[in-house]
Amino acid sequence: MSFKNIFENGGDEAGSADKAAQALGKDTPGAGDVSDAVRKLESERDPWLVRQTAHGAFDVMGFLNPLFRNAQDVAAAQRQVSEDPGSTSTMASATTKTFGPPKVTISAEDMPKLEDVSRLMGTRRSYALIATGLGTSEGLAVDPSLNTAYVADRGGLKLSAVKVDTGAQRATASGLGDIGDVKVDGQGTAYCTDYSGGRLLAVDLASGSSRKIADVPGAYGVALDAAGRAYVASWLHGQLIAVDLPDGQKRTITTGLGKGIGGVALDGKGKAYVGQKDGGGKLYEVDLVGGTHRVVTSLAGASTVRVALDGAGRAYTIDHANGRLYEIALADGAQRVVATGLGTCAGLALDTVSGWIYVSNYEGQLWQINYQAAQALGGVGKVVAY
């Protein structure tokens, strides 16, 4: 069917409706002028009752008749445009002369974004394998300002720097002993624990040189605060020890945490959270002023070898033996698994600036997990190396 036929039919149908309305008004008894007596009679009736005359219907027909005529006029105009497309061009030309040519502006918000394209293609990245060949990783730190992760290789006695955007890696320092954990201060120094040597070391990331800060028997996990102190977990003695940097002065914060404690994380508000590599998978909260501690939660059949805090009331920890990443609510100890398939994991770091969680393992892998994806129902599931 042509556009001409369509508009002809539209006009015919509107015209037919108009003629039918006129015939109804002409042939129906009582149509036309209504006497004052009838109007008065109807006004005295209950307004909720249906009128017994057709006057209400006549009023409606009086409203519809102009609409039918308008529809007929529009159809005729559309038919003219279909038969003479030049009329449309003439109108558009006149508009252009009056207002000028249309301007097209594309702002930065209108441009396609990488995450939008990924989402449309179903390839939004919730995790990635960043690097391999990192040795027996038993500690991990990240410096968002340098876009770099620092991976401690316990078996190789060295520290590696990995660019998280490219996976490029290099050895930063070697000969660090039985390295158990690492943290960086953002000013060019990394602090590492030497478990077998019972030491806390400072490593110059530019030169690779290292020096002893203090003797801490059984030193394993470590965390740094903003006041120039390191907090070291003694795996052997179940103690949390504060070490002043750089002079190495020490004091014991708390005892009785049990043998096998692991990672340490600070909330910046006077609390430390200490994980447990062996002995029941407890997560401890320690008051740094009073030295008291309590168990936040226990992971049945799992470990809490490392701890990282997101600053929003959640702790993340890794289950060393089962390759799982847990999320724990600090308020009530509620827990859930947000990622699996992470191997024999022993390194954990959280970059809240860029929104990534990093996990390293004994298999020499460094995994990157999207922080927002981990918060979703069910987390990211099992990670797979592509």
C-alpha positions in Angstrom: 0.0 0.0 0.0 1.3 3.5 -0.9 1.5 6.4 1.5 -1.1 8.1 -0.8 -3.6 5.3 -0.2 -2.9 5.3 3.5 -3.7 9.0 3.8 -6.7 8.7 1.5 -8.1 5.9 3.8 -7.4 8.0 6.9 -9.3 10.9 5.4 -12.2 8.7 4.3 -12.5 7.1 7.7 -12.5 10.5 9.5 -15.0 11.8 7.0 -17.3 8.8 7.5 -17.2 9.3 11.2 -18.1 13.0 10.8 -21.0 12.1 8.5 -22.3 9.5 11.0 -22.2 12.0 13.9 -24.2 14.5 11.8 -26.8 11.9 10.8 -27.1 10.8 14.4 -27.8 14.4 15.5 -30.3 14.9 12.7 -32.3 11.7 13.0 -32.4 11.2 16.8 -35.6 12.4 18.4 -35.0 15.2 20.8 -31.8 16.4 19.1 -31.3 20.1 18.6 -32.3 22.8 21.0 -33.5 21.6 24.4 -36.3 23.5 26.1 -35.8 25.3 29.4 -38.4 23.1 31.0 -36.5 19.9 30.1 -33.2 21.5 31.4 -35.0 22.4 34.6 -36.4 18.9 35.0 -33.0 17.3 34.5 -31.3 19.7 36.9 -33.7 18.5 39.7 -32.8 14.8 39.2 -30.2 13.0 41.3 -26.9 13.7 39.5 -25.7 10.1 40.1 -28.6 8.7 38.1 -28.2 8.1 34.4 -30.2 10.7 32.4 -33.4 9.5 30.9 -33.0 11.7 27.8 -30.3 11.7 25.2 -29.2 15.3 25.9 -26.0 14.3 27.5 -25.1 12.2 24.5 -25.9 15.1 22.2 -23.4 17.3 24.1 -20.8 14.6 23.6 -21.5 14.4 19.9 -21.2 18.1 19.7 -17.7 17.8 21.2 -16.7 14.9 18.9 -17.8 16.4 15.6 -15.0 19.0 15.4 -12.5 16.3 16.2 -13.6 14.2 13.3 -13.4 17.2 11.0 -9.9 18.0 12.3 -8.8 14.4 11.6 -10.1 14.7 8.1 -8.2 18.0 7.5 -5.0 16.4 8.9 -5.3 13.4 6.6 -5.8 15.7 3.6 -2.7 17.7 4.5 -0.6 14.4 4.9 -1.9 13.3 1.5 -0.6 16.6 0.0 2.8 16.0 1.5 3.0 12.4 0.2 2.0 13.6 -3.3 4.3 16.6 -3.3 7.5 15.9 -1.1 8.8 19.3 -2.2 6.4 20.9 0.2 8.3 19.4 3.1 11.6 20.5 1.7 10.3 24.0 1.3 9.1 24.1 4.9 12.5 22.8 6.2 14.3 25.3 4.0 12.2 28.1 5.5 13.0 26.9 9.0 16.7 26.8 8.2 16.7 30.3 6.9 14.9 31.5 10.0 16.9 29.7 12.7 20.1 28.7 10.9 21.4 25.2 10.2 21.0 22.7 13.1 24.1 22.5 15.4 25.3 19.1 16.6 27.3 19.0 19.9 28.8 15.9 21.4 29.9 16.3 25.0 32.3 14.0 26.9 29.3 12.4 28.6 28.0 11.4 25.2 31.2 9.5 24.2 31.2 5.7 24.6 33.0 4.5 27.7 35.1 1.4 28.0 33.0 0.0 30.9 29.8 0.7 28.8 31.2 -1.2 25.9 32.3 -4.1 28.1 28.9 -4.2 29.7 27.0 -4.3 26.4 29.3 -7.1 25.1 28.9 -9.0 28.4 32.7 -8.8 29.1 32.7 -6.5 32.1 35.8 -7.6 34.0 35.2 -8.7 37.6 38.7 -10.3 38.0 41.9 -10.9 36.1 45.1 -12.8 36.4 47.7 -10.0 36.4 51.0 -11.9 36.6 52.6 -15.3 37.1 56.0 -16.6 37.9 56.2 -14.7 41.2 57.5 -17.6 43.3 56.1 -18.6 46.6 54.1 -15.5 47.5 53.6 -15.0 51.2 52.8 -11.4 51.5 51.5 -8.5 49.3 51.2 -4.8 49.4 50.0 -2.2 46.8 50.9 1.4 46.2 48.0 3.0 44.2 50.1 6.2 43.5 52.6 4.1 41.5 50.1 1.6 40.2 52.3 -1.1 41.6 51.9 -4.2 43.7 54.8 -5.6 45.8 54.9 -9.4 46.1 57.0 -11.1 48.7 58.5 -14.4 47.5 59.2 -16.5 50.6 60.9 -19.3 48.8 63.1 -17.0 46.7 63.8 -14.6 49.6 63.0 -11.6 47.4 60.5 -8.8 46.8 59.0 -8.2 43.3 57.4 -5.1 41.9 54.5 -5.7 39.5 52.7 -3.0 37.4 49.1 -3.9 37.9 47.9 -2.4 34.6 50.4 -4.3 32.4 51.7 -7.2 34.6 55.3 -6.2 34.0 57.4 -7.3 36.9 61.0 -6.9 38.2 62.9 -8.0 41.3 63.2 -5.0 43.7 65.2 -6.6 46.5 66.7 -10.0 47.3 68.4 -11.8 50.2 65.5 -10.8 52.5 65.4 -14.1 54.5 62.3 -16.0 55.3 60.0 -13.2 54.2 56.5 -13.5 55.6 54.8 -10.2 54.9 55.3 -6.8 53.4 53.8 -3.3 53.7 54.9 -0.1 51.9 54.8 3.4 53.4 54.2 5.3 50.1 57.5 7.1 50.4 59.9 4.6 48.9 60.3 2.1 51.7 58.9 -1.4 52.2 58.8 -3.1 55.6 59.2 -6.9 55.6 59.1 -9.6 58.3 61.7 -12.3 58.4 60.1 -15.2 60.2 63.0 -17.5 60.7 65.4 -14.6 61.4 62.9 -13.0 63.8 63.4 -9.6 62.3 61.6 -6.6 60.9 63.4 -5.2 57.9 63.2 -1.9 56.0 63.8 -2.1 52.3 64.8 0.8 50.1 62.7 0.2 46.9 64.9 2.3 44.8 68.2 0.7 45.6 67.1 -2.7 46.9 69.2 -2.4 50.0 67.7 -3.6 53.4 68.4 -3.1 57.0 67.1 -4.5 60.3 64.7 -2.3 62.3 64.1 -4.6 65.3 64.3 -8.2 66.5 60.8 -9.7 66.8 60.8 -13.4 67.4 58.4 -15.2 65.1 57.7 -12.1 63.1 55.0 -12.8 60.5 52.3 -10.3 59.7 52.9 -6.5 59.7 50.9 -3.3 59.3 51.9 0.4 59.3 50.1 3.4 60.9 50.4 7.1 60.0 52.4 7.9 63.1 55.5 6.0 62.1 54.9 2.7 63.8 54.8 -0.9 62.6 52.6 -3.5 64.2 54.0 -7.0 64.0 52.2 -10.2 64.7 54.4 -12.9 66.4 53.2 -16.2 65.0 55.2 -18.1 67.6 54.0 -16.3 70.7 50.5 -15.0 69.8 51.5 -11.4 70.5 50.9 -8.1 68.7 54.0 -5.8 69.1 54.4 -2.1 68.2 57.7 -1.0 66.7 58.7 2.6 66.4 60.2 3.5 63.1 63.0 4.0 62.4 64.7 3.6 65.9 63.2 0.1 66.6 61.8 0.7 70.0 59.2 -2.0 70.9 56.3 -2.5 73.2 53.8 -5.4 73.5 50.3 -4.4 72.7 48.5 -7.6 73.6 49.2 -11.3 74.3 47.1 -14.4 74.3 46.1 -14.4 70.7 47.3 -18.0 70.3 50.0 -19.5 68.2 49.7 -19.2 64.5 48.4 -15.6 64.1 48.9 -14.0 60.7 48.0 -10.8 59.0 47.4 -7.4 60.7 45.2 -4.5 59.5 44.6 -1.1 61.2 41.4 0.9 61.1 43.0 4.2 61.9 40.7 4.6 64.9 42.6 2.7 67.5 41.8 -0.8 66.5 43.8 -3.6 64.9 42.4 -6.7 63.3 44.6 -9.8 63.4 44.0 -13.0 61.4 45.0 -16.5 62.2 46.8 -18.8 59.8 46.5 -21.9 62.0 44.2 -22.9 64.9 40.6 -22.2 64.0 40.4 -19.3 61.6 39.7 -16.6 64.1 39.6 -12.9 63.4 40.6 -10.8 66.4 39.9 -7.2 67.2 42.6 -5.5 69.4 42.3 -2.2 71.2 45.6 -0.6 70.6 45.3 1.6 73.7 44.0 -0.8 76.3 45.4 -4.0 74.8 42.2 -5.9 75.2 41.0 -8.1 72.4 37.9 -10.1 71.3 37.1 -12.6 68.6 35.0 -11.0 65.8 34.3 -14.3 64.1 35.7 -17.7 63.4 35.7 -19.3 59.9 34.9 -23.0 60.4 37.5 -25.2 58.6 39.3 -22.1 57.2 42.0 -19.6 58.0 42.2 -15.9 58.1 45.9 -15.7 57.2 45.7 -12.1 55.9 43.3 -9.2 56.7 42.4 -6.0 54.8 39.8 -3.3 55.7 37.7 -1.3 53.3 36.9 1.5 55.7 33.2 0.8 55.4 32.8 -1.7 58.2 34.0 -4.7 56.2 37.1 -6.9 56.5 38.4 -9.1 53.7 40.5 -12.2 54.5 41.8 -15.2 52.6 41.5 -18.9 53.4 45.0 -20.1 52.8 44.3 -23.8 52.3 41.1 -23.6 50.4 41.8 -20.7 48.0 38.8 -18.5 49.1 38.3 -14.8 49.6 35.9 -13.9 52.5 34.0 -10.7 53.3 33.3 -10.2 57.1 31.1 -7.6 58.6 33.0 -6.2 61.6 29.8 -5.2 63.5 28.4 -8.7 63.9 30.9 -11.1 62.3 28.6 -12.1 59.5 30.7 -13.7 56.7 30.4 -14.9 53.2 32.7 -16.2 50.4 33.1 -13.7 47.5 35.7 -15.6 45.4 37.1 -19.1 45.0 39.8 -20.8 43.0 42.6 -18.5 44.3 45.1 -21.4 44.9 47.2 -21.6 48.1 46.7 -17.9 48.8 48.8 -16.1 51.3 48.9 -12.5 50.1 46.1 -9.9 50.3 45.9 -6.1 49.6 43.0 -3.8 49.0 43.3 -0.7 46.8 40.3 1.4 47.9 41.4 4.3 45.6 41.0 2.3 42.4 38.5 -0.3 43.7 40.6 -3.5 43.4 41.4 -6.4 45.7 44.7 -8.2 45.1 45.5 -11.8 46.1 48.8 -13.7 45.6 49.5 -17.3 46.1 52.1 -20.1 46.4 51.6 -20.8 42.7 53.2 -17.5 41.9 50.0 -15.8 40.7 48.7 -12.3 41.3 45.0 -11.9 41.0 43.0 -8.7 40.6 39.4 -8.7 41.8 36.9 -5.9 41.3 35.9 -4.6 44.7 32.3 -3.7 43.6 31.8 -7.0 42.0 32.9 -8.7 45.2 30.1 -6.9 47.1 27.4 -8.1 44.7 25.2 -11.0 45.7 27.3 -14.2 45.2 30.5 -12.2 44.7 32.6 -13.0 41.6 32.5 -16.8 42.0 35.4 -19.0 40.9 38.3 -17.2 39.2 39.7 -18.8 36.0 42.9 -18.0 34.2 42.2 -17.2 30.5 
